[in-house]
Amino acid sequence: MQTLSIIIPCYNEEQTIKVIIGRIKNIKINLKKEIIVVDDGSTDNSLNLLKSIKGITLISHDINQGKGAAIRTGLKKASGDIILIQDADLEYDPEDIPKLLKPILDNESKVVYGSRFLEKKFKIFDKNRIIYPSHLIGNKVLSMFTTLLYFQKITDMETGYKLFVNSAIKNLNLKANGFDIEPEITAKIKKSGYNILEIPINFKPRLIEEGKKITWRDGVKALGYLFKYRLFD
């Protein structure tokens, strides 16, 4: 039986980390699950909660190093045939994992992205709350430049759901520590000759007050990194 390694970078997610892990455990797939959680120097109760959860591999950073550093730490430990990156919040629904896996299990693609912008409109309003339009616009701009620079139409470069066969992601020589891990992964995947298959997914955006960490500044940096990785390693 093949193994799916699920890497969860976690930083101050005490409100959601047990819930998301529980949902992942409940997903019915015909693969063995290897759940690797990297606590990235949390200052809340996340690490204590994680220590109480059975059936996971827990790695902790003494200090906060960034999402990219947490993912790279998880990749060193991951042994699965297929590797999935899963955020520790509840924005992405683990119920989408089986359909993300299908193209890889059917040998249709070696890299699958879950896109928030395929087949439906991104919700600016959610239960009368304004979901930051700057995030929507930023994602659209970044995806447009990804398409232009890397010669494949991409609708959601910044997606938190990225799925790979082991050899595709393990050979990328990733270096990013922060949110710039997203453009670095995409750039190096494309430069390595892989095609990215996008699958529509569900998405429940959260507000900054609820723990959302990425800002418009990260979007500006991501744009710069897309150009950087187009020209350099």
VOBA-1610 file (N, C-alpha, C; in pm, whole numbers, padded with zeros to 5 digits, always signed):
BEGIN
Met+00084-00121+00000Met+00000+00000+00000Met+00087+00125+00000Gln+00052+00221-00083Gln+00125+00346-00087Gln+00094+00430+00037Thr+00185+00525+00064Thr+00170+00612+00180Thr+00154+00757+00135Leu+00061+00827+00197Leu+00044+00971+00177Leu+00102+01042+00298Ser+00206+01121+00277Ser+00262+01205+00383Ser+00192+01340+00381Ile+00135+01377+00494Ile+00064+01505+00506Ile+00145+01594+00599Ile+00202+01702+00545Ile+00285+01793+00622Ile+00200+01912+00665Ile+00195+01935+00797Ile+00115+02044+00852Ile+00207+02141+00926Pro+00239+02257+00865Pro+00312+02359+00940Pro+00216+02430+01035Cys+00258+02447+01160Cys+00167+02503+01261Cys+00235+02614+01339Tyr+00170+02729+01344Tyr+00220+02839+01428Tyr+00100+02907+01494Asn+00088+02891+01624Asn-00020+02954+01702Asn-00159+02922+01646Glu-00188+02792+01638Glu-00318+02748+01586Glu-00391+02662+01690Glu-00389+02706+01817Glu-00450+02627+01923Glu-00601+02609+01904Gln-00664+02700+01833Gln-00809+02691+01814Gln-00849+02587+01708Thr-00757+02551+01620Thr-00796+02468+01506Thr-00714+02340+01488Ile-00596+02330+01549Ile-00505+02223+01513Ile-00563+02084+01542Lys-00631+02066+01657Lys-00687+01934+01687Lys-00801+01901+01592Val-00877+02003+01554Val-00990+01980+01463Val-00941+01935+01326Ile-00841+02006+01272Ile-00794+01973+01137Ile-00729+01835+01134Ile-00656+01800+01238Ile-00595+01667+01242Ile-00703+01559+01252Gly-00806+01587+01331Gly-00917+01492+01340Gly-00985+01471+01207Arg-01005+01579+01132Arg-01068+01567+01000Arg-00981+01488+00904Ile-00851+01511+00911Ile-00759+01437+00824Ile-00763+01288+00856Lys-00765+01255+00983Lys-00770+01114+01023Lys-00898+01047+00975Asn-01006+01122+00964Asn-01135+01066+00926Asn-01153+01050+00776Ile-01063+01108+00696Ile-01075+01096+00551Ile-01052+00951+00509Lys-01141+00900+00425Lys-01131+00762+00379Lys-01055+00757+00247Ile-00933+00709+00251Ile-00853+00691+00131Ile-00783+00556+00140Asn-00752+00498+00025Asn-00689+00366+00022Asn-00537+00381+00023Leu-00489+00462+00116Leu-00347+00482+00135Leu-00320+00490+00285Lys-00199+00453+00323Lys-00156+00474+00460Lys-00127+00622+00479Lys-00166+00679+00593Lys-00142+00821+00621Lys-00024+00840+00715Glu+00065+00928+00677Glu+00174+00970+00763Glu+00152+01119+00790Ile+00108+01152+00910Ile+00076+01292+00944Ile+00194+01352+01019Ile+00258+01450+00955Ile+00376+01514+01012Ile+00340+01659+01045Val+00344+01693+01173Val+00312+01830+01216Val+00440+01897+01263Val+00468+02013+01206Val+00586+02090+01246Val+00538+02214+01320Asp+00555+02214+01452Asp+00521+02331+01531Asp+00635+02433+01518Asp+00603+02546+01460Asp+00706+02644+01425Asp+00722+02749+01535Gly+00759+02703+01654Gly+00784+02795+01764Gly+00660+02864+01817Ser+00548+02792+01824Ser+00423+02852+01873Ser+00440+02908+02014Thr+00375+03021+02038Thr+00378+03083+02170Thr+00246+03067+02243Asp+00149+03003+02179Asp+00022+02973+02247Asp+00027+02829+02295Asn-00085+02763+02304Asn-00090+02627+02359Asn-00082+02518+02251Ser-00049+02556+02128Ser-00048+02460+02017Ser+00041+02340+02045Leu+00163+02363+02091Leu+00258+02253+02110Leu+00209+02156+02217Asn+00155+02207+02325Asn+00102+02118+02430Asn-00013+02034+02378Leu-00098+02094+02297Leu-00209+02020+02238Leu-00157+01910+02146Leu-00059+01944+02065Leu-00003+01848+01971Leu+00061+01729+02043Lys+00123+01756+02155Lys+00187+01648+02231Lys+00084+01547+02282Ser-00041+01587+02291Ser-00146+01498+02342Ser-00215+01419+02231Ile-00181+01446+02106Ile-00248+01381+01993Ile-00170+01258+01951Lys-00237+01145+01945Lys-00174+01020+01904Lys-00180+01005+01752Gly-00088+00927+01698Gly-00091+00894+01556Gly-00031+00999+01465Ile+00049+01092+01520Ile+00115+01192+01437Ile+00265+01189+01467Thr+00342+01239+01374Thr+00484+01265+01397Thr+00499+01413+01425Leu+00547+01447+01543Leu+00557+01587+01584Leu+00703+01632+01585Ile+00728+01743+01516Ile+00859+01807+01516Ile+00837+01951+01561Ser+00924+02003+01645Ser+00906+02141+01692Ser+01031+02224+01670His+01010+02347+01624His+01117+02446+01615His+01120+02525+01746Asp+01238+02551+01796Asp+01250+02627+01920Asp+01200+02770+01904Ile+01223+02827+01785Ile+01176+02963+01757Ile+01102+02963+01624Asn+01018+03064+01605Asn+00944+03076+01481Asn+01038+03108+01365Gln+01035+03024+01262Gln+01121+03042+01145Gln+01046+03073+01018Gly+00916+03047+01016Gly+00835+03076+00898Gly+00778+02949+00836Lys+00672+02969+00756Lys+00603+02856+00694Lys+00697+02774+00606Gly+00780+02842+00530Gly+00871+02770+00442Gly+00966+02680+00518Ala+01021+02731+00626Ala+01113+02652+00708Ala+01041+02530+00766Ala+00916+02548+00809Ala+00838+02437+00864Ala+00812+02331+00758Ile+00779+02374+00638Ile+00755+02278+00529Ile+00883+02203+00495Arg+00995+02274+00489Arg+01121+02208+00457Arg+01161+02107+00565Thr+01134+02140+00690Thr+01159+02045+00799Thr+01072+01921+00782Gly+00946+01942+00749Gly+00854+01830+00728Gly+00895+01742+00611Leu+00944+01804+00505Leu+00985+01728+00387Leu+01103+01636+00418Lys+01191+01679+00506Lys+01305+01595+00543Lys+01259+01466+00611Lys+01148+01475+00682Lys+01096+01360+00757Lys+01002+01275+00673Ala+00937+01335+00574Ala+00833+01266+00497Ala+00890+01149+00418Ser+00825+01035+00429Ser+00870+00915+00358Ser+00767+00862+00260Gly+00654+00930+00248Gly+00545+00881+00166Gly+00573+00885+00017Asp+00498+00804-00057Asp+00505+00804-00203Asp+00447+00932-00260Ile+00350+00988-00188Ile+00283+01112-00228Ile+00289+01207-00108Ile+00307+01335-00136Ile+00321+01433-00028Ile+00222+01546-00047Leu+00150+01579+00059Leu+00051+01686+00060Leu+00087+01789+00165Ile+00076+01916+00130Ile+00092+02024+00227Ile-00046+02069+00271Gln-00067+02072+00402Gln-00198+02105+00462Gln-00181+02215+00565Asp-00252+02327+00549Asp-00247+02433+00650Asp-00313+02385+00779Ala-00274+02446+00890Ala-00323+02404+01022Ala-00455+02469+01060Asp-00502+02564+00979Asp-00630+02627+01009Asp-00743+02550+00940Leu-00860+02610+00932Leu-00975+02541+00873Leu-01016+02602+00740Glu-00926+02676+00675Glu-00960+02736+00546Glu-00975+02629+00437Tyr-00894+02525+00445Tyr-00897+02419+00344Tyr-00961+02294+00402Asp-01048+02230+00324Asp-01130+02118+00371Asp-01066+01984+00334Pro-01024+01904+00432Pro-00965+01773+00402Pro-01056+01681+00321Glu-01186+01710+00317Glu-01276+01629+00234Glu-01238+01638+00087Asp-01159+01739+00050Asp-01114+01753-00089Asp-00992+01667-00121Ile-00929+01608-00020Ile-00807+01532-00043Ile-00827+01416-00140Pro-00934+01335-00129Pro-00948+01223-00224Pro-00950+01266-00370Lys-01018+01378-00400Lys-01022+01419-00541Lys-00888+01480-00586Leu-00811+01536-00493Leu-00678+01582-00529Leu-00584+01465-00555Leu-00603+01357-00482Leu-00521+01238-00499Leu-00548+01163-00628Lys-00671+01167-00674Lys-00712+01081-00785Lys-00624+01095-00910Pro-00594+01216-00958Pro-00511+01225-01080Pro-00372+01165-01063Ile-00317+01172-00942Ile-00186+01112-00918Ile-00198+00960-00914Leu-00298+00910-00844Leu-00317+00764-00836Leu-00352+00705-00972Asp-00416+00784-01059Asp-00450+00739-01195Asp-00339+00765-01295Asn-00224+00814-01247Asn-00108+00844-01332Asn-00137+00950-01438Glu-00226+01043-01404Glu-00257+01152-01496Glu-00167+01273-01473Ser-00112+01286-01353Ser-00026+01399-01321Ser+00061+01363-01201Lys+00174+01430-01191Lys+00263+01411-01077Lys+00254+01527-00977Val+00186+01634-01019Val+00169+01751-00933Val+00026+01801-00946Val-00043+01819-00833Val-00182+01865-00833Val-00196+01981-00736Tyr-00258+02089-00782Tyr-00289+02203-00696Tyr-00440+02211-00677Gly-00484+02239-00555Gly-00624+02267-00532Gly-00650+02414-00555Ser-00736+02448-00651Ser-00761+02588-00686Ser-00891+02639-00625Arg-00879+02755-00560Arg-00996+02820-00502Arg-01077+02896-00605Phe-01023+02910-00726Phe-01085+02999-00825Phe-01135+02928-00949Leu-01139+02798-00948Leu-01195+02722-01060Leu-01342+02691-01036Glu-01422+02712-01138Glu-01562+02669-01141Glu-01654+02741-01043Lys-01605+02841-00973Lys-01693+02919-00887Lys-01624+03049-00852Lys-01701+03146-00809Lys-01646+03276-00774Lys-01599+03278-00629Phe-01486+03341-00609Phe-01436+03360-00473Phe-01533+03449-00397Lys-01568+03412-00273Lys-01666+03488-00196Lys-01602+03607-00126Ile-01640+03727-00168Ile-01593+03848-00101Ile-01666+03864+00032Phe-01792+03818+00036Phe-01870+03826+00158Phe-01900+03686+00209Asp-01884+03668+00339Asp-01913+03540+00402Asp-01987+03568+00532Lys-02117+03540+00531Lys-02199+03565+00650Lys-02186+03710+00697Asn-02198+03802+00601Asn-02197+03946+00628Asn-02060+04000+00672Arg-01954+03920+00660Arg-01819+03969+00690Arg-01748+03997+00559Ile-01675+04107+00553Ile-01597+04136+00433Ile-01468+04055+00437Ile-01446+03976+00334Ile-01321+03902+00319Ile-01230+03985+00230Tyr-01113+04016+00279Tyr-01026+04117+00220Tyr-01014+04108+00069Pro-01068+04208-00004Pro-01054+04209-00149Pro-00909+04213-00194Ser-00820+04272-00110Ser-00679+04278-00147Ser-00619+04139-00164His-00667+04043-00084His-00618+03906-00097His-00662+03846-00230Leu-00786+03872-00268Leu-00837+03820-00395Leu-00760+03880-00511Ile-00746+04013-00510Ile-00675+04080-00618Ile-00529+04034-00624Gly-00466+04025-00507Gly-00327+03982-00502Gly-00308+03843-00559Asn-00398+03751-00524Asn-00388+03616-00577Asn-00406+03613-00728Lys-00499+03694-00778Lys-00521+03700-00922Lys-00398+03752-00994Val-00336+03857-00940Val-00217+03915-01002Val-00102+03815-01001Leu-00080+03751-00887Leu+00029+03654-00877Leu+00008+03536-00972Ser-00116+03490-00984Ser-00143+03379-01075Ser-00123+03421-01220Met-00159+03547-01253Met-00140+03597-01389Met+00008+03600-01425Phe+00092+03651-01332Phe+00235+03658-01360Phe+00298+03518-01363Thr+00246+03427-01282Thr+00294+03289-01288Thr+00268+03231-01426Thr+00148+03254-01478Thr+00112+03206-01611Thr+00205+03263-01717Leu+00232+03393-01710Leu+00316+03459-01810Leu+00462+03414-01802Leu+00512+03399-01680Leu+00654+03370-01662Leu+00689+03223-01680Tyr+00592+03134-01651Tyr+00623+02991-01650Tyr+00545+02912-01755Phe+00474+02984-01842Phe+00416+02926-01963Phe+00316+02815-01937Gln+00240+02830-01828Gln+00125+02743-01805Gln+00020+02822-01731Lys-00104+02809-01776Lys-00211+02882-01709Lys-00230+02827-01568Ile-00216+02915-01470Ile-00236+02881-01330Ile-00338+02978-01272Thr-00440+02926-01206Thr-00543+03012-01149Thr-00521+03042-01001Asp-00437+02961-00934Asp-00420+02979-00789Asp-00281+02934-00745Met-00182+03017-00774Met-00044+02983-00738Met-00024+02977-00588Glu-00096+03061-00513Glu-00077+03071-00369Glu-00157+02969-00289Thr-00222+02877-00355Thr-00305+02780-00284Thr-00228+02707-00174Gly-00296+02679-00065Gly-00236+02603+00043Gly-00247+02453+00025Tyr-00315+02408-00081Tyr-00326+02265-00110Tyr-00240+02233-00231Lys-00122+02177-00205Lys-00031+02133-00311Lys+00005+01987-00286Leu-00003+01906-00390Leu+00014+01762-00379Leu+00116+01716-00483Phe+00209+01630-00444Phe+00318+01590-00532Phe+00352+01443-00515Val+00403+01381-00621Val+00473+01255-00600Val+00604+01289-00529Asn+00655+01196-00454Asn+00771+01221-00369Asn+00888+01281-00446Ser+00922+01222-00560Ser+01041+01266-00633Ser+01029+01409-00686Ala+00907+01454-00714Ala+00889+01588-00768Ala+00923+01696-00666Ile+00879+01680-00541Ile+00901+01782-00440Ile+01034+01765-00368Lys+01080+01641-00351Lys+01203+01617-00275Lys+01328+01665-00350Asn+01320+01679-00481Asn+01437+01716-00561Asn+01444+01865-00594Leu+01364+01947-00530Leu+01356+02088-00567Leu+01462+02177-00502Asn+01529+02130-00399Asn+01628+02212-00328Asn+01567+02344-00282Leu+01461+02332-00204Leu+01390+02451-00155Leu+01472+02523-00049Lys+01462+02657-00048Lys+01543+02738+00042Lys+01460+02839+00123Ala+01338+02867+00080Ala+01259+02973+00142Ala+01221+02939+00286Asn+01215+03041+00370Asn+01173+03025+00509Asn+01031+03073+00534Gly+00988+03173+00461Gly+00857+03235+00486Gly+00751+03193+00386Phe+00655+03285+00363Phe+00549+03257+00267Phe+00601+03252+00123Asp+00725+03295+00102Asp+00785+03286-00031Asp+00807+03142-00074Ile+00780+03046+00015Ile+00786+02906-00022Ile+00687+02874-00134Glu+00573+02945-00138Glu+00471+02916-00240Glu+00521+02946-00380Pro+00570+03069-00409Pro+00624+03091-00544Pro+00748+03008-00573Glu+00830+02979-00470Glu+00949+02898-00495Glu+00910+02758-00539Ile+00814+02697-00471Ile+00771+02562-00511Ile+00720+02563-00653Thr+00631+02658-00686Thr+00571+02661-00819Thr+00677+02685-00926Ala+00765+02781-00901Ala+00870+02813-00999Ala+00959+02693-01025Lys+01001+02627-00919Lys+01096+02515-00936Lys+01027+02390-00990Ile+00900+02373-00959Ile+00824+02263-01020Ile+00817+02282-01171Lys+00785+02403-01214Lys+00775+02430-01357Lys+00911+02421-01425Lys+01014+02475-01361Lys+01148+02471-01421Lys+01202+02328-01427Ser+01146+02241-01345Ser+01186+02099-01348Ser+01111+02020-01454Gly+01018+02086-01522Gly+00949+02022-01633Gly+00816+01958-01601Tyr+00765+01978-01481Tyr+00637+01919-01444Tyr+00521+02007-01486Asn+00412+01943-01525Asn+00288+02013-01550Asn+00206+02013-01421Ile+00142+02124-01391Ile+00059+02136-01270Ile-00088+02119-01310Leu-00152+02021-01253Leu-00294+02000-01276Leu-00372+02065-01163Glu-00465+02154-01196Glu-00546+02221-01094Glu-00683+02155-01083Ile-00727+02138-00959Ile-00857+02079-00927Ile-00933+02178-00838Pro-01060+02206-00868Pro-01135+02300-00782Pro-01156+02245-00642Ile-01142+02333-00542Ile-01158+02292-00402Ile-01250+02390-00330Asn-01294+02349-00213Asn-01370+02437-00125Asn-01273+02523-00045Phe-01320+02639-00005Phe-01233+02731+00069Phe-01318+02817+00160Lys-01278+02824+00287Lys-01348+02907+00384Lys-01249+03007+00442Pro-01240+03127+00382Pro-01140+03225+00427Pro-01167+03274+00568Arg-01058+03302+00640Arg-01073+03357+00774Arg-01013+03497+00779Leu-01048+03569+00882Leu-01003+03706+00898Leu-00873+03712+00977Ile-00806+03827+00972Ile-00684+03847+01050Ile-00713+03828+01198Glu-00832+03875+01242Glu-00869+03861+01383Glu-00883+03715+01425Glu-00904+03629+01325Glu-00920+03486+01352Glu-00788+03410+01336Gly-00682+03483+01306Gly-00552+03418+01298Gly-00485+03417+01162Lys-00549+03477+01060Lys-00486+03479+00928Lys-00357+03560+00934Lys-00249+03505+00876Lys-00117+03564+00895Lys-00062+03632+00770Ile-00098+03584+00652Ile-00044+03641+00530Ile-00107+03778+00503Thr-00027+03874+00454Thr-00075+04009+00427Thr-00038+04050+00285Trp-00080+04171+00247Trp-00050+04220+00113Trp+00101+04233+00091Arg+00173+04257+00198Arg+00319+04269+00186Arg+00380+04136+00137Asp+00324+04026+00186Asp+00373+03896+00140Asp+00343+03877-00008Gly+00232+03933-00054Gly+00199+03925-00197Gly+00299+03999-00283Val+00339+04118-00238Val+00439+04195-00311Val+00572+04119-00317Lys+00611+04060-00204Lys+00735+03982-00202Lys+00724+03861-00295Ala+00607+03797-00296Ala+00589+03678-00380Ala+00607+03712-00527Leu+00559+03830-00567Leu+00575+03872-00706Leu+00723+03885-00741Gly+00799+03945-00651Gly+00943+03957-00673Gly+01011+03822-00683Tyr+00967+03727-00600Tyr+01027+03595-00603Tyr+00994+03520-00731Leu+00876+03543-00788Leu+00843+03480-00916Leu+00943+03520-01024Phe+00978+03648-01026Phe+01078+03695-01123Phe+01216+03640-01088Lys+01248+03642-00959Lys+01379+03593-00917Lys+01401+03448-00959Tyr+01302+03362-00931Tyr+01319+03220-00961Tyr+01308+03191-01110Arg+01249+03282-01186Arg+01248+03266-01331Arg+01391+03279-01387Leu+01468+03371-01324Leu+01602+03403-01373Leu+01712+03326-01301Phe+01688+03295-01173Phe+01792+03230-01094Phe+01732+03110-01020Asp+01820+03032-00955Asp+01773+02917-00878Asp+01718+02966-00743
//
